[in-house]
């Protein structure tokens, strides 16, 4: 059964409540469908601030689907739960081709990051068509490969402000892709766990030195999957600072108002 965000049950809170892993804050959420240039239907969700226009839009690109990555990978799910309310940021999540989640299954099959170029282009085109401005790509693991390979070249380069990378393995993306980002001169924030399975901060600093504007941030104690609320909070704060500017400060840890609790 396809998950419907309208099924979330919100209740009022008179006193401040601690924001926890399953806390869902108010937003205008709806299921969406994307159509790729090669005719595939992809499923996703768009979460907008409850009122007004968003200050920025995140287009999230999930980890490797053959190893459990999907649009509900926990950091992106929590971004959609929190950022529309806490930071006035819209969050677009989608399943790349052949990927399944509670939202549903996207058509097609995994294509090793090649056909997925059309998936990323479809997501950005959707955001443009919806009038969502200040669009940022946010990739995690495999998602960073798609962002690096396709975000700094036409047609996407003129449609985005920049990108944030979480746990980039730099397996499929190489020096030529980094050079394209350097030439595009788009902001690039790179979040690298201290104990990453593939690329750790010192090596990442060397590899990304090809991109003068890249801000490589090593995160002490973190691992590739960013497990633990302290690391989720760190990521969401870094993403918010990247897209809105460092003067925004840390996100609130408490919320007063309607809240819902997500299913496990």
Buried (B, 14 or more C-beta within 10 A) or exposed (E): EEBEBEEBEEEEEEEEEEBEBBBBBBBEBEBBEBBBEBEBBBBBBBBBBBEEEBBBBBBBBBBBBEEEBBBBBEBBBBBBBBBBBBBBBBBBBBBBBBBBBBBBBBBBEBBEBEBBBBBBBBBBBBBBEBEBBBBBBBBBBBBBBBBBBBBBBEEBBEBBBBBBBBBBBBBBBEEEBBEBBBEBEBBBBBBBBEEBEBBBBEEBBEBBEBBEBBBBBBBEEBBBBBEEBEBBBBBBBBBBBBBBEEEBEEBBEEBEBBBBBBEE
